[in-house]
Every structure is written in C-alpha cells, then in structure tokens.
Amino acid sequence: MGCGIVPALEEVKLAKKITGVVLFLLMMVMSLSVLAADIKVKGDFNNRFTIYTNHNDWLVAEKGVLGDGDSPESWGETRYRLWVDAATNDGKVKGVWAAEVGGLAYGTPGSTGASVGGSYSGDGVNTETRWLYTDFQLPWLTEKARVRMGLQPFTVNSWLWSETIMGVTADFAAGPAELKFAWLRPYRDEVKDHDSKVEDLDAFYGRVNFKPARDIGCGLFAVYFNGDSGKRDPALFSTITSQNYELKKLANNYVLDLLTVGSDGKADFGMLFCNWDLMYQVGSIDNANFRESYNGWDFNERADNRDFAVNAWLAHVDIGCRVDKMKFTYTFWYASGDDDGSDSDFDAFMAVDIDRADNICIFKAMYADDNFFTEKDYLLDKGFIMNKLAFDYKFSKKLSCGSAAMYMLTAEDIVYLDDAGKPRKENEVGFELDAYLKYKLYENLEFAINAGYLFSGDAMDFWEVGQRDGSSDEDIFISSCKVQYKL
C-alpha cells in the first residue's frame, strides 16, 4: 500500500506545479491587460543549404585559399531569430528582446559551452542575445522624437556600418527634415586601477535627411570614432593586416581618431531610378604596426611602430529602370585602396561592420551565409571596383527571378612574390555570372535558390596555393537555397 502512496504524492506535487505555472501566466496576462500593453511575437526561421561548391576551401572568412583542383562540399545550416515587442497601446513606449540560434550546421558536433552543434543529441549551447533595447517617445515634444537605448540594430550606411551595437540613438522631426543622433560604445575598458587611465572606444553619429523634391530623398551624415590604447611601448604595439582591414577587428588596440563624412540618397523619375552613396574618411590610427602577411608571404618592407594618417573614400551608384514586370540595374562602386603598404598612410577605405550581399562567390549573397569569403565591400586593403548589370523579373506575387553579370577589380594592384620569388602585380578579380529564383510556398514561407560562377581573373592567383605564373588557375562555382519562414 505504501508503494501506491508515493506515486500519488508525486502526482499531487506535479499537479501543484502545473497549477502554479498556469496561475502565473494568467496573472501576467491580466497585468498586461491592466497596463494596456500590446505584445507581439515575431520571428525569422531560416534553413539554408549549400547545394554544391567546387571550392569549399575559399569560403573561410578573409583567409580562403584556392587549392589545386576542386574542393567540393555541400551542407545545411539553420538560423532562427525570435523576438518580442512589448509596447503600450498608444505606441509611445516599447521594449524589444530578441534571441538568435545561429549557424547551427547540420551534423556539426556540439558540446557544453560550444557555439555550434547539430549532430547526435542536438545542440550544445548556441543561443545569443540579438537585440535588447527600450524605445520611447519623449513626452514633452509633439513632433516625432524617439529615443532608443540598449543593444539594437543600427545603420549609418550599408556600405560603412549596418549591424547590431550597444548605444543610445535618437530620432527627431524638424519640419521637413529628419535628424538622427547616436552615441555608441563598441568597447569598454573595465580597468579599476586608480593609477591607470580608462581607455574606452566611443562612436558619435549625426545625420540629417531631407527631400528637396517629392521623389528625391537625400541624407548628410558623419560618424566619429575616438579611442585610446594603453600600449605605449612599441614592442607591444598590435599589428593591422590587410585581411583584417576593418574597424570592428581593430578592437581597442590603437589610438583611434577617425571621421567619416558622407552623403546618400535616392531618386525616382517615373520608370527611372537612382541610388547613390559618397563617403570620405580622414583621421589617424596611431601606435600600430602594419604588415602585409598573408598566405605565407610577407613584405620585406614593413611599416612598424608608426602613426598612420587615413585618407580614403568610397563612391557608389545604382542607375536603372522599371518596365512592367522587369527591372534593369547598373551598379558601380569604387572603394579606394592602398598602393604602398610600407608607408605611413592608409589610403584604403575601411568599413566598420557590414554584410554586403552583392554577389555569390566573393560577397555574402549565398543563402548559407555563415560561410563566406568577405562581408566587406573591398578585398584586403586594395579597395574594389565593381561594374554590375542586373535583371529582375516578377512573374507574380509568388514567383520572381533574376540574373546579373559583373566585372570586378581591386582599386590598387595586389603586389606579391610567386613561388619562384618573382614579383607579381595584378588587379583583375574576374567576371561573374549569378542567377536566382524565389517562390512563395505560402504567404510567409519562401523558397529561394541561386547560383554563381566566377571566371577568375589573374589577381585570384594571389589566393592560390600554387602561385606559379601570375595567372588564375581556379574558377569558383557556388549554388545555394533556403526555406525561410517569417512570422
């Protein structure tokens, strides 16, 4: 009889726990009703697959190396994002909390503390906070005046900085113009020693958007980075390399004083349209080394223990037309590059933190985009020149397709020594053909497939294992697809 009492007691305890949870949820719902809160759950559930690539060895961020012959591979990965918007019914206050499970590859082993894991028994630990911010209307202003603080999506310009960052941003309406301001904190120095100087990295941003005509919108903006480093001994100076030529990878290892000013906008004239971006960078990066070290090769001349002056720029334009269900677009951009790695000037444009998806084989247009060669809009510190013709056709609300052809170069020559020690100078990245097809299986569920083939130019010899003759020997093919559900 005693044996029967124990299970009965366990069932009573379980029933009490379930009742407690239900009561808690009911109290939460009642509380939210009293507070007049509007709760929305949103999501992006994305399963992506690389159908086939002949050069898996290329898809290593900034360090891809093209081996002799094919390196074939296929794989799948999952990235899910789920977020909650909790807002008052009048929309004046909103809190957002987003979580992400990202880059969970099919078949990749995981363990406790691992950031990936999709093998037997599932994931290890693979959840990150994507957003965590509060957004509210300033109560004493009748015009648009909103402040957002916390971990938030932030964009200066898609060619410079467009990612998640901690900070405080503000948006205001000033008559026909819109004003934006922000203070961002990419790095905090947590030193507690009273004899040491606190050396944080801060960014300050300002923008004004206006419409000089009904179908024309323009923006003027500036973003300023200021940071210090405790490294005063040249023997401890950190090294900047061409493959890590990006502001987010500098962390807080240098004395940084960098200003980027720019203009962007778009215009529509009936069937014709135009988009543009223009930026200029000026400033300095001090207490640094710069070494051209990549793929086992090193410059004989090095810029060590230097203060570097920055003078760089980027220009981009889209010009196109829409005819019925068709769209034709010509895209050009020029990101300045550095022609001499041994001097004390940085003439190459430097992005902060972006994800460019302008083609499949070089940038991140492959749907399984946790594997890529570069997310920036240039190669190494040599800048970039893009000439691209794109065609898009929308058959219906559910079905669309498109193709693109592009010719690509670096703005400055990639200078290197081949395996025989002979100097080489090349800038032709190559000619690429891309195509895609998208189909909506349901209103919120999309299937898409794409493919790209890069006919490598001679500059690609720089990334080949066998640098024999200054000529490209390996072309790249990539095809991918995705099934994406958006809630």
DRENBA-341740 format. One record per residue: x, y, z of N, C-alpha, C in turn; residue in one letter. Coordinates in steps of 0.001 Angstrom, whole numbers, plus 500000, padded with zeros to 6 digits. Layout:
# DRENBA-341740
XYZXYZXYZA
...
END
This chain:
# DRENBA-341740
500834498796500000500000500000500000500863501246500000M
502026501143500767502956502268500809503494502584499437G
503681501562498591504205501783497235503242502598496402C
501951502499496681500964503250495918500863504693496360G
501237504965497652501133506323498174502161507249497543I
503406506729497339504499507563496816504179508130495435V
503754507304494457503382507868493151502246508872493258P
501299508593494172500177509513494318500657510873494800A
501594510867495755502138512126496258502882512874495160L
503642512140494329504379512772493236503412513419492242E
502279512736491977501295513290491053500682514567491616E
500456514599492937499896515793493576500872516952493458V
502177516681493696503194517727493591503257518272492170K
503226517366491170503265517789489776502051518642489430L
500868518227489925499645518979489661499742520378490256A
500353520489491461500512521799492095501437522691491267K
502529522100490729503467522870489912502783523395488648K
502032522524487986501340522926486765500327524019487058I
499581523850488169498593524856488566499271526191488842T
500439526138489507501175527362489809501612528093488553G
502095527324487550502528527932486292501353528572485574V
500214527860485534499020528385484870498556529670485542V
498518529668486882498106530861487618499047532028487347L
500358531746487270501345532799486991501092533413485611F
500865532556484618500610533056483268499330533876483220L
498286533421483923497033534173483967497233535542484608L
498043535580485667498332536855486328499075537783485393M
500025537237484602500779538052483659499844538642482607M
498946537817482060498015538296481036497115539385481597V
496609539169482822495744540166483454496500541461483710M
497765541347484140498584542532484410498822543316483132S
499130542605482043499380543279480770498119543970480266L
496950543359480528495696543991480117495483545289480882S
495786545261482196495640546462483014496594547547482540V
497796547148482168498801548111481719498575548543480281L
497604548011479614497299548335478213498508548088477322A
499123546929477468500300546585476683499916545783475453A
500656546014474380500453545293473117501657544395472901D
501465543105473024502574542156472924502534541480471562I
503653541565470847503771540907469551505006540018469538K
504817538808469059505938537886468889506247537787467398V
507513538011467034507932537957465637509092536986465498K
509285536482464273510351535514464100510838535408462666G
512030534892462530512645534613461229513305533251461349D
512697532240460703513151530860460831513725530426459479F
515028530318459415515709530196458135516564528928458087N
516198528007457194517029526833456908517686527050455550N
519022527010455529519777527324454315520689526147453959R
520910525979452657521703524847452190522653525297451083F
523884524877451178524795524987450048524631523713449237T
524032523863448078523771522691447245525077522084446766I
525984522957446311527287522472445853528231523654445668Y
529464523475446071530539524391445698531756523563445319T
532469524018444319533678523295443923534905523759444708N
534729524837445523535872525335446302535437525712447708H
535227524670448516534924524885449930536086525574450637N
537313525388450129538490525996450751538514527512450598D
537695528064449724537628529509449519536765530188450576W
535795529452451140534778530050451997535199530061453463L
536366530632453705536873530857455062537093532354455185V
536371532998456087536330534453456140537717535085456099A
537987535825455032539212536599454801540469535752454644E
540345534425454785541538533584454739541404532440453738K
540421532536452846540242531475451864541483531272451011G
541784530037450717542934529690449881542462528696448826V
542751528987447571542323528123446478543364527059446216L
543018525813446542543933524714446285543881524281444830G
544841523479444434544845522935443079543698521940442939D
542873522135441929541746521236441729540599521569442657G
539535520771442569538313521055443303538412520674444773D
537644521388445578537429521058446990535920521050447213S
535233520011446706533765520016446671533148519794448047P
531983520406448258531280520223449526529833520681449384E
528972520104450217527572520505450351527234520463451835S
526351521375452307525990521357453715524705522139453935W
524162521997455138522981522748455537523216523414456873G
522496524493457121522614525190458396521286525867458719E
521091526160459996519860526760460477520176528017461277T
519400529078461036519487530266461873518073530731462184R
517728530720463444516402531151463893516552532391464768Y
515675533366464500515612534557465334514176534738465809R
514019534965467101512701535146467692512755536362468602L
511800537301468427511830538469469281510425538878469715W
510387539583470828509142540042471434509146541565471458V
508083542172470927507843543609471051506756543800472096D
507105544462473180506122544754474230505920546258474268A
504780546720473741504547548156473597503237548554474271A
503172549807474698501896550346475161500972550484473961T
499680550491474218498711550539473121498846551795472272N
499307552892472884499493554120472115500840554165471398D
501669553118471592502939553016470886504032553942471382G
503819554619472515504804555599472971506005554963473670K
505840553752474174506938553040474831506963551604474325V
508148551112474025508285549740473525509583549132474027K
509506547877474436510693547110474798510830545931473851G
512053545666473400512298544583472440513384543665472991V
513110542380472915514087541365473333514124540307472239W
515278540131471619515427539157470533516545538175470855A
516279536916470553517281535864470724517549535215469380A
518741534672469227519118534030467974519838532719468242E
519449531706467500520251530485467387520807530511465978V
522106530716465857522663530990464536523799530071464157G
523849529770462881524942528967462358524961527551462890G
523781526996463168523708525611463656523758524694462444L
524928524150462182525143523376460962524666521935461128A
524094521410460090523659520020460085524891519121460252Y
524891518351461338525946517361461516527180517845462234G
527247519137462602528438519614463306528329519269464775T
529305518553465337529217518153466746529211519363467657P
528472519254468778528447520305469775528697519711471145G
529130520561472059529360520114473430529010521274474350S
529006521026475642528666522064476605529574523265476415T
528954524418476227529734525641476011530060525897474567G
529738524969473670530064525170472257529103526166471632A
529560526831470592528714527800469908527997527164468725S
528329525944468413527652525225467337527349523822467821V
526514523135467081526240521757467436524942521282466845G
525000520455465814523798519936465197523954518473464869G
524658517742465720524920516336465483524033515511466408S
524485514321466791523727513443467672523404514150468991Y
522180513992469444521682514573470691521538516080470637S
521673516642469457521342518054469280522418519025469687G
521969520218470094522832521363470308523538521295471652D
524679521989471723525337522233472994524746523499473575G
525463524600473486524969525902473902525090526823472700V
523963527309472206524017528026470930522929529089470840N
522759529855471905521767530921471899522445532231472278T
522174533277471502522756534582471796521650535628471862E
521939536716472578521034537851472600521294538684471364T
520276538859470547520419539621469315520114541097469543R
518961541389470147518572542761470484518079542796471923W
518246543926472548517762544122473913517701545631474153L
516556546245473825516512547705473911515121548207474265Y
515095549456474744513860550170475026513759551365474084T
512563551572473531512319552631472556511119553446473060D
511292554774473204510189555567473737510141556963473127F
508930557520473093508679558877472629508972559847473776Q
509722560927473491509944561954474505508618562660474794L
508198562718476053506836563166476378506594564656476180P
507635565486476198507411566931476125507472567497474707W
507606566610473705507651567051472316506494566417471542L
505787567246470765504655566728469987505099566136468657T
506203566663468092506750566105466858507401564749467153E
507775564041466098508476562781466285509782563024467039K
509924562369468179511139562485468980511258561215469802A
511975560236469276512074558940469927513519558650470311R
513671557968471438514981557565471941514990556048472075V
516089555458471681516251554003471785517576553741472490R
517556552874473499518782552581474233518905551089474511M
520147550608474361520411549192474577521082548570473369G
521030547245473296521593546503472171520577546527471037L
520905547181469920519902547498468911520460547403467499Q
519577547212466497520020547299465103520339548761464784P
521467548986464105521932550354463873522548550450462486F
522175551499461749522713551690460404523121553140460203T
524379553340459832524833554637459327524614554654457824V
525160553634457172525085553470455729525466552027455449N
524783551372454525525007549941454293526397549633453746S
527126550666453296528491550477452800529540550750453873W
529084551253455028530014551615456097529737550874457390L
528493550981457899528183550396459204526703550076459259W
526376548786459372524990548351459471524953547026460215S
524831547102461540524848545894462365524272546209463746E
524319545216464629523859545379465999524972545989466851T
524595546919467744525598547578468589524908548111469845I
525654548237470937525154548856472156525273550368472043M
524202551078472439524286552522472396522954553185472684G
522951554511472528521749555319472674521571556107471384V
520405555965470754520122556672469499518863557513469677T
518770558572468883517620559464468960517218559902467563A
515909559958467309515351560399466032514391561556466290D
514554562632465520513716563815465674513174564256464324F
512017564895464345511479565559463171511669567055463354A
512215567707462320512433569150462362511845569744461091A
510533569946461094509882570421459885509971569372458801G
510474569733457617510581568760456520511785567827456656P
512642568067457645513862567277457797513733566281458950A
514547565235458884514661564270459968516090564310460494E
516214564321461804517527564366462446517751563076463231L
518979562569463152519348561369463884520676561618464600K
520737561170465856521964561299466637522188559994467391F
523448559706467693523728558479468435525073558565469151A
525105557913470287526368557602470968526429556088471077W
527502555514470558527692554066470568528934553720471380L
528918552560472015530063552111472813530492550726472298R
531383550688471281531853549396470779532763548657471757P
533470549423472626534408548752473539534487549527474844Y
534399548798475959534551549401477279535791548840477950R
536629549728478434537813549352479208537376549212480661D
537487548022481188536995547759482533538079547877483592E
539112548665483318540188548822484284539652549477485556V
540103548999486715539683549535488005540854550145488775K
542042550064488241543237550587488897543220552117488828D
543314552788489993543249554251490004544462554887489348H
545544554121489159546734554657488503546668554519486980D
545646553840486475545537553600485037544414554447484438S
544638554906483229543648555694482520542618554761481882K
541342555100482021540284554323481381540303554626479889V
540389553573479081540562553740477632539435553052476887E
538311553759476776537146553244476067537235553589474583D
536371552926473795536185553277472392534758553752472207L
534594554988471736533279555576471544533089555992470092D
531836555977469669531485556467468338530326557446468478A
530400558535467733529384559581467762528872559796466338F
527545559882466218526927559872464893525867560958464791Y
525820561598463625524778562566463352524357562490461893G
523079562722461630522550562653460262521365563603460123R
521227564178458932520037564918458562519528564386457229V
518266564005457172517614563550455948516596564595455511N
516525564853454228515561565829453727515147565460452309F
514053566064451827513521565791450499513459567109449722K
514439567354448877514405568575448072513277568572447045P
512763567402446689511618567269445785510831566035446216A
509627565892445689508748564815446135509369563437445944R
510070563224444849510608561896444534512117561803444744D
512678562737445490514117562732445759514344562824447260I
515127561908447803515499561945449210517001561952449357G
517524562811450248518967562944450440519301562860451926C
520521562467452206520999562437453573522431562915453661G
522749563631454734524115564029455058524428563461456436L
525592562846456592525893562196457861527376562271458191F
527676562026459454529060561945459926529112560976461091A
530168560199461163530396559308462304531862559423462705V
532085559607463990533428559868464515533777558823465557Y
534925558161465386535433557181466333536600557778467112F
536557557587468440537655558042469288537952556975470327N
539180556520470338539573555506471300541046555585471605G
541429555117472782542828555154473201543273553743473527D
544568553563473580545156552268473916546254552475474932S
546342551553475873547373551666476894548748551236476428G
548844550801475168550127550299474669551000551455474208K
551966551834475035552868552928474708554258552429474311R
554539551177474640555822550575474293555719549978472890D
556561550453471922556484549912470556556588548400470482P
557248547786471439557375546336471433556030545654471670A
555046546412472193553733545843472494552666546276471499L
553061547087470502552063547564469547551438546397468788F
550136546499468553549423545468467800549611545681466304S
549343544621465551549555544639464102548234544623463351T
548120545510462384546999545523461455547443544800460189I
546637543865459707546967543157458479545910543455457424T
546259543240456182545351543588455088544069542763455117S
544136541502455549542918540696455567542015541033456750Q
542543541736457745541729542177458877541534543694458847N
541446544237457658541337545683457477539873546101457608Y
539429546192458857538045546517459167538012547058460588E
537209548094460826537253548769462119536881547843463275L
535897546973463098535487546123464211536601545169464638K
537543544897463733538637543988464065539820544700464718K
539742546033464789540799546777465475540598546759466980L
539372546444467429539035546421468855539484547737469483A
540233547685470578540722548911471205542231548826471385N
542902548371470327544354548148470404545170549325469901N
544503550410469458545224551515468837544656552846469314Y
545404553900469117544892555246469351544135555642468089V
542819555723468210541957555883467037541300557259467040L
541421557957465934540823559281465751540372559357464296D
539139558894464027538718558674462648537330559264462400L
537243560081461370535981560722460987535595560291459583L
534334559885459423533771559591458100532586560512457864T
532627561252456773531509562116456393530971561617455062V
529678561779454846529130561245453609527763561794453262G
527328561400452074526007561736451576525436560512450883S
524130560311451035523466559226450323522056559660449956D
521446558908449063520101559276448671519561558421447561G
518344558737447161517710558016446066516716558934445380K
516447558635444117515520559436443323514759558533442376A
513488558838442168512644558114441218512042559109440232D
512171558797438959511609559638437903510780558760436970F
509577558423437413508750557535436610509350556145436554G
509742555697435368510346554372435224511800554352435674M
512445555513435753513870555582436066514083555768437564L
515195555219438058515544555404439463517057555479439616F
517481556031440732518905556195441004519125556163442511C
520174555468442953520607555451444354522085555814444396N
522512556537445408523925556899445475524427556964446915W
525750556787447049526450556906448326527835557476448038D
528259558415448859529585559014448723530134559272450115L
531343558749450408531934558898451732533421559228451646M
533865560016452628535283560360452737535719560129454175Y
536858559458454345537406559176455663538697559947455859Q
538852560510457057540073561231457394540347561036458882V
541614561028459247541968560868460648543278560148460806G
543394559418461913544658558727462182544412557476463009S
545304556498462828545372555293463649546821555198464118I
547041555442465404548400555562465933548782554373466800D
550085554287467073550657553215467887550321551843467301N
550699551666466039550330550444465321551472549954464444A
551396548681464102552223548098463044551290547728461897N
551812547768460680551073547235459540551988546279458798F
551542545053458639552365544054457958551527543321456929R
552039543268455705551398542500454642551789541043454822E
551003540348455606551309538947455884550084538116455552S
550180537322454506549013536566454058549447535401453191Y
548855534265453417549133533098452581550623532749452575N
551274532928453740552680532556453859553647533557453287G
553167534749452897554045535731452251554121536989453102W
555277537647453121555467538832453935556273539852453149D
555892541129453288556675542181452669558072542234453279F
559078542561452487560390542852453047560369544207453757N
559580545126453202559430546437453828558183546421454691E
558330546835455951557213546829456879557033548212457480R
555809548534457759555516549789458434555287549470459903A
556352549510460691556291549160462103556362550408462973D
555698550332464124555797551376465142555505552746464552N
554390552855463868554079554083463154552759554682463631R
552607555964463320551325556637463387550852556791461942D
549664556279461664549186556219460285548117557288460037F
548290558038458962547283559020458531546303558342457588A
545002558595457786543950557974456982543355559006456029V
543342558680454742542669559475453726542087558499452705N
540790558287452751540175557249451914538761557668451537A
538217556976450516536863557332450082536176556173449374W
534855556283449286534038555294448574532919556020447845L
532642555588446614531531556121445831530745554958445235A
529417555059445289528544554008444758527349554654444071H
526889554023442972525687554490442296524956553308441657V
523632553319441770522747552423441022521935553283440072D
521893552884438814521050553562437828520217552492437133I
518904552688437076518084551637436490516739552126436018G
515967551177435486514620551482435023513716550276435250C
512430550562435427511411549538435596510473549588434394R
510281548447433782509383548347432637508433547180432897V
507204547505433225506205546487433535506724545612434670D
506933544326434431507389543415435477508909543274435510K
509597544054434692511057543928434588511750545108435262M
512950544828435784513803545878436330515232545652435853K
515836546713435308517223546682434847518039547638435719F
519196547171436206520006547997437104521481547895436733T
522111549058436623523571549100436513524121549615437837Y
525067548883438404525688549243439675527179549454439485T
527664550543440063529103550809440080529495551261441482F
530608550723441967531188551342443151532709551277443095W
533291552252443771534752552360443869535104552590445332Y
535830551649445905536372551808447254537877551987447111A
538401553079447617539828553373447437540693552322448115S
541859552085447549542800551119448085544139551763448401G
545006550984449028546340551464449405547368550881448440D
548191551753447860549152551282446858550539551045447429D
550739551324448723552068551151449315551916550781450785D
552103549509451092551956549040452465553110549388453368G
554171549988452823555354550281453633555403551724454114S
554452552567453655554491553959454112553579554143455325D
553433555369455780552656555659456980551289556242456647S
550765555907455456549441556362455039548523555170454833D
547299555297455311546242554353454983545316555043453984F
545429554662452720544606555252451663543416554377451306D
543250553262451987542166552320451679540958552603452556A
539788552618451937538536552784452665538363551633453653F
537895551956454863537743550955455918536309550940456419M
535616549819456242534262549659456761534320549410458261A
533194549661458935533108549423460375532631548002460630V
531408547696460200530816546367460413529611546255459483D
529751545495458404528684545383457405528583543952456899I
527521543688456160527320542408455473526852542711454059D
527775542767453124527418543032451733527030541726451040R
525953541787450252525465540601449537525333540936448058A
526407541437447462526355541935446087526670540876445040D
527280539793445434527398538643444535527644537395445352N
527671536253444716527663534983445428529056534480445760I
529996534625444843531301533991445021532292534813445845C
532154536143445844533069536986446614532398537471447892I
531188537996447799530493538566448947529476537562449504F
528436538050450199527593537165451000526197536943450419K
526065536841449112524759536575448522524403535092448557A
525336534231448926524997532825449117524048532717450307M
522975531942450172521971531886451225522515531273452510Y
523386530300452411524030529734453599525193530650453980A
524856531868454452525860532928454525526688532939455798D
526608531893456627527567531785457714528930531336457190D
528974530936455927530225530605455246530393531596454093N
531497532324454089531693533368453085533172533709453012F
533551534405451936534927534878451867535074536245452518F
534239537210452133534305538515452784532915539095452945T
532726539863454027531479540578454259531642542059453951E
532863542498453639533154543905453385532907544232451911K
533060545510451546532851545931450163534169546170449436D
535216545445449840536535545544449217537337544296449552Y
538484544134448928539366542995449185540682543488449769L
541123542813450832542352543201451533542286544701451836L
543398545409451657543393546873451770543580547481450380D
543155546747449357543375547185447975542131547801447350K
541074547977448142539870548595447613539135547685446640G
538221548285445869537419547464444960536776548334443893F
536624547752442696535880548372441600534880547348441088I
533600547734441118532539546838440661531785547467439500M
531594546689438454530683547021437360529689545872437241N
528400546166437459527408545096437542526150545471436773K
525675544541435943524396544671435246523458543591435786L
522285544015436268521344543060436858519977543178436184A
519327542039436074517981541968435507517093541195436467F
515940541776436822514982541120437707513615541080437029D
512910539965437205511596539799436593510640539212437624Y
509490539856437803508481539400438750507305538810437986K
507229537487437959506146536812437246504804537068437919F
504812537024439254503582537186440023503970537561441445S
502972537663442333503274537956443729504084536839444372K
503973535640443805504654534494444394506004534187443759K
506162534463442474507335533995441735508123535154441136L
509439535149441369510334536137440765511678535483440485S
512435536080439558513745535539439221514630536685438756C
515899536395438566516807537429438113518179536870437794G
518984537698437165520357537320436836521221538578436877S
522529538377436944523460539501436985524791539084436393A
525450540049435766526807539852435251527663540977435808A
528853540639436274529696541663436885531168541459436564M
531843542574436394533286542580436152533929543321437321Y
534915542681437967535441543179439236536964543289439209M
537452544352439865538884544580440008539154545137441402L
540395545060441844540793545822443016541231547209442554T
541033548207443410541366549583443039542873549772442898A
543647549046443688545108549066443589545612547647443368E
546773547517442736547330546201442456547636545428443737D
547360544123443690547857543220444739549284542847444357I
550233543228445191551653543014444908552140541850445763V
552741540849445120553202539679445862554338539000445097Y
554978538066445776556021537246445160555447535863444909L
555612535340443685555113533991443418556062532958444008D
555768531686443781556552530621444407558006530626443974D
558283531202442813559657531271442320560356532553442768A
559660533368443580560249534610444049560133535763443066G
559348535588442016559190536645441018558086537608441450K
558344538925441389557310539907441764556123539853440802P
554928539958441380553697539978440590552836541164441018R
552127541759440050551205542853440320549938542596439506K
548828542355440192547583542060439500546413542768440187E
545382543101439394544195543714439999542876543172439448N
542916542242438488541684541730437898541132540570438726E
540002540818439413539364539779440228538625538786439347V
537950539283438320537324538364437388535931538786436962G
535297537890436217533957538093435665533041537048436279F
531905537491436824530998536556437496529588536639436909E
528945535474436810527546535362436413526753534771437579L
525650535440437957524780534983439036523348534861438532D
522570534001439182521143533881438873520412533408440125A
519112533775440227518312533347441375516862533139440952Y
516129532394441776514688532205441626514083532143443022L
512972532877443227512275532881444510510810532537444295K
510277531717445205508866531317445102508258531246446503Y
507106531876446678506426531848447967505501530638448029K
505872529668448849505036528482449029503749528851449759L
503875529726450749502749530326451445503071531804451621Y
502145532546452203502345533990452329503632534319453079E
503952533542454110505120533843454941506242532820454801N
506136531918453834507147530878453645507700530957452232L
508999531207452127509622531408450815510709530374450554E
510703529868449347511802529032448855512588529853447835F
513916529803447949514770530536447008515995529693446681A
516471529836445455517671529121445009518507530073444161I
519825529991444286520689530827443451521969530074443101N
522723530649442174523988530047441744524867531140441168A
526168530982441351527129531931440810528374531233440322G
528949531766439234530186531206438687531158532357438452Y
532315532285439096533357533289438933534434532776437988L
534571533456436848535686533201435951536857534045436470F
537731533409437214538732534135437999539690534924437131S
539939536178437543540967536997436915542324536697437531G
543362537292436980544716536946437402545029537353438833D
544301538323439396544541538693440793544207537552441744A
543348536627441312542989535494442164544148534532442368M
545186534654441531546394533835441731547006534088443106D
546796535276443643547325535617444964546810534669446038F
545568534162445883544970533291446901545173531803446578W
545897531503445524546098530097445172547271529496445941E
547147528211446256548221527522446959549485527525446116V
549343527265444833550497527288443941550533528580443142G
551304529560443596551441530842442903552601530718441913Q
552277530202440711553344529803439802553629530811438700R
552556531383438128552776532122436895552058533460436841D
551445533886437931550717535141437922549385535073437199G
548946533869436837547671533684436141546727532853437003S
545436533141436890544453532389437665544287530990437087S
544186530014437975544034528624437551542753527982438071D
542056528664438998540904528055439638539686528969439567E
538637528528438878537358529220438898536536528723440086D
535508529500440470534701529167441643533231529077441251I
532565527993441701531130527819441491530459527571442837F
529337528251443070528573528075444306527085528108443968I
526346527146444536524888527153444419524293526901445798S
523240527655446150522645527516447471521135527714447391S
520430527331448458518990527536448527518593527758449979C
517350528191450176516850528407451533515349528180451572K
514859527814452744513436527787453035513270528658454276V
512625529818454102512581530833455158511148531177455521Q
510850531039456806509530531377457342509640532619458207Y
508858533645457894508869534883458667507522535062459331K
507566535234460644506367535368461451506064536845461697L
END
